Amino acid sequence: MSFSPQPASPEQRLIIVSGEEGAGKSTIVRALLPSTPYGARIDAEDIGQTNPCPMDDAFFGLLRRNVAGLVENFWAAGYVNVIAGSFLRCYSDYESFRRLLRPSSIFLVDLLVDKEVRDHRRVTRAKRTTQEWRDMVDQVPEDRTIRRAADADYRYIGIDTTGLDVGGTVQRIKGAIPEVYAG
């Protein structure tokens, strides 16, 4: 027996959840799916596990190609709303990724959080990291270009999650994307 969702709209949409380590990308990607009609989710941290994990440009190129392939496969199967997170480091990563996809509506949800709250989340979450790893990640300067890119083909949605719980963050995202979450 096969299952093929019947899309509410023929338009394909991609919701990209972005943010610094500890911002809550994986948590929000999981939390959005139950209320996403004809939806599928991709957490690149789950599909990008390797040993060794080089974390270099070639590796991130591979990760973007894998995510793009999964997005296209979900769309082809009738899942018109795909949520994907944890694979963009900067605006040029987005540009490289976008060239891999057919035309579609893109919503870029940028989870913003104060460093103190983010650091607390990083040490208390189930996904453990080492202090050495966190220090290394913190050395990478944040690329804010994605927030104000003049030639962007996505709708940018910046959400400060500092004082929000998961439910509050999900509600803000749903309110910002009525094309997917109206009703």
Secondary structure in CASP SS format (residue, H / E / C, confidence):
PFRMAT SS
TARGET T0000
AUTHOR 0000-0000-0000
METHOD secondary structure of the structure
MODEL  1
M C 1.00
S C 1.00
F C 1.00
S C 1.00
P C 1.00
Q C 1.00
P C 1.00
A C 1.00
S C 1.00
P C 1.00
E C 1.00
Q C 1.00
R E 1.00
L E 1.00
I E 1.00
I E 1.00
V E 1.00
S E 1.00
G E 1.00
E C 1.00
E C 1.00
G C 1.00
A C 1.00
G C 1.00
K H 1.00
S H 1.00
T H 1.00
I H 1.00
V H 1.00
R H 1.00
A H 1.00
L H 1.00
L H 1.00
P H 1.00
S H 1.00
T C 1.00
P C 1.00
Y C 1.00
G E 1.00
A E 1.00
R E 1.00
I E 1.00
D E 1.00
A H 1.00
E H 1.00
D H 1.00
I H 1.00
G C 1.00
Q C 1.00
T C 1.00
N C 1.00
P C 1.00
C C 1.00
P C 1.00
M C 1.00
D C 1.00
D H 1.00
A H 1.00
F H 1.00
F H 1.00
G H 1.00
L H 1.00
L H 1.00
R H 1.00
R H 1.00
N H 1.00
V H 1.00
A H 1.00
G H 1.00
L H 1.00
V H 1.00
E H 1.00
N H 1.00
F H 1.00
W H 1.00
A H 1.00
A C 1.00
G C 1.00
Y C 1.00
V C 1.00
N E 1.00
V E 1.00
I E 1.00
A E 1.00
G E 1.00
S C 1.00
F C 1.00
L C 1.00
R C 1.00
C C 1.00
Y H 1.00
S H 1.00
D H 1.00
Y H 1.00
E H 1.00
S H 1.00
F H 1.00
R H 1.00
R C 1.00
L C 1.00
L C 1.00
R C 1.00
P C 1.00
S C 1.00
S E 1.00
I E 1.00
F E 1.00
L E 1.00
V E 1.00
D E 1.00
L E 1.00
L E 1.00
V C 1.00
D C 1.00
K H 1.00
E H 1.00
V H 1.00
R H 1.00
D H 1.00
H H 1.00
R H 1.00
R H 1.00
V H 1.00
T H 1.00
R C 1.00
A C 1.00
K C 1.00
R C 1.00
T C 1.00
T C 1.00
Q H 1.00
E H 1.00
W H 1.00
R H 1.00
D H 1.00
M H 1.00
V H 1.00
D H 1.00
Q C 1.00
V C 1.00
P C 1.00
E C 1.00
D C 1.00
R C 1.00
T H 1.00
I H 1.00
R H 1.00
R H 1.00
A C 1.00
A C 1.00
D C 1.00
A C 1.00
D C 1.00
Y E 1.00
R E 1.00
Y E 1.00
I E 1.00
G E 1.00
I E 1.00
D E 1.00
T C 1.00
T C 1.00
G C 1.00
L C 1.00
D C 1.00
V H 1.00
G H 1.00
G H 1.00
T H 1.00
V H 1.00
Q H 1.00
R H 1.00
I H 1.00
K H 1.00
G H 1.00
A H 1.00
I C 1.00
P H 1.00
E H 1.00
V H 1.00
Y H 1.00
A C 1.00
G C 1.00
END
